[in-house]
Amino acid sequence: MCWSINFTNLHGMVSFVKLSPMNFDWVNEYCLSKPATEATFPFDETTCVWKVAGKMFCLADIQDFNTIAVKCDPDLAVELREQYEQIQGAYHMNKKLWNQIELNGLSEVFISEQIDNSYELVVQKLPKKLQQQIRTNNHDN
């Protein structure tokens, strides 16, 4: 679902604005609610990268926020791209492992599942001791 509003700008002209049901604050809060996560800007001042234990699991342009990129199992990545027109290989990323997801038209539940899957894929690649610490922190919350 996507909403729109019309408003009169400073020049007296009517402008049309498309509002996404998903916003940066929601994605940011959701990503940061996971154990051992942080939001960083390693590439430039507008690309937010969420990391778990220093490893990327989600990123988005905060200036033009309408997509996120998440890590994905290679077979599932292809399946999702075939099933959803809003999903494609992530720009500037390894397209075998990263999906770019257009947020409009997809539910919060679906988006959160993709973020969860990405987070879990990254955690699974961490050293076992660190995985255990992260999972212990997750159960404490």
N, C-alpha and C positions, 0 to 999 in steps of 0.2 A: 504494500500500500504506500502511496506517496501523496502528500498533501501539497497544496499550493496556496499562495496568498497574493493578492494584488495590493500594492500600496503606492502612495504618491510620493515621489522622491523630492529632493530639494528644489528641482527645476520645474515642479508641477506636473511632471509626466508620470503616468501610471506604469509601474514596473511589475513584472511577474517574477516571483521567486518560488522555486521548487524546494520544498522542505523534505528532507529525508527523515523517516521515522527513527533511523539510527543516527546517533550523533557521536562526535569525538569523545565527549565526557563519558558516555556509556561504555564505549570500547575501552577507553583509558582505565576507568574504574574496574571494569571486568578483568582486564589483563593484570592490573596491579593487585587484584584481590587474590591472585595465585601466589603461593609461597616462593620466596627467593627471586622475585621479579623486580624489575626497574624499568623506567622509561628513559631513553637516552636520545640524543640527536647527534650521532657520529658522522653522518654524511653532510648535512647542512641544517640550517635553522628551521626548516619546515618538515623534514622527514623524521617522524617519531618512530623509534625502534624499541619494541618491548623485548626484554631479554630475561631469561631465566638462568641464573648462575653465569651471567656474562655471555650467553648464547642467544641469538635472535630466534623468536618464535612468531612475531607479528610486526608488521610495519605499515605506516600510512602517512600520507601527506596531510598535514594539519591545515594547510592553506586551502586546499581543494579536496576536502574530505568527503569522498563518496565511494572509496574503495579501501580495502585492506589486503595485504599479502600475508599468507600463512603457509607454513610448511605442511606438506601432505605426503602420505604414502604414494609412491609413483603410480601404482595401479588404480588406487582410489582417485588420484588427481585426474587421470584420463577419464574415468567414469563420471566424475562430477562435471567435468567440462562438457561431456556429451549430454548430460542430463539437464544442465542449467546454462542458459544463455548468459547469465551474469558472471560466470566463472570462466577464466582463461588462464593461460600461463602468465606468471607474474613478470611484469616489466622489469628489466635489469637484474633478474634473478635466474637461477637454474630452473628452467621451466619443467624439468622432470620432477623436481621436488617442491616447487612453490606455486601456489595458485593465487591469482588476483581475483578478489570477490567484489563485485559491484553490490553495494549494500541495499540499494533500492529494490524492492520487490521480494526480498528474502526476510524471513522471520528472525527475531532476536534469538529464538531457540536454535535455529539452523546456524546462525552466525556464531553463537556461543559454542556450539558443537565443533565447528571448524577451528575456533581458537583453542578449545580444549584438546582436540586431536593434535594440533600443532605443538602445543605446550608439552603434551605427553611424548610426542616423537623426540623432541629435544631433550627432555628429562631422561628418556631411555638411553640416550647416547652419552650421558654424563657418567663419570666414574661411579661405581656401585656405592661407595661410601657416601658420596654427595647425594645420590638418588635417595638413599635411606634417610639422610638428614632432611631432605626436602619433603619426603613422604611423611616423616614423623611430624614436621611442622604443619603439614596439611591436616593431619588428624587432630592436632592440638587446637586448631582454629574452629 
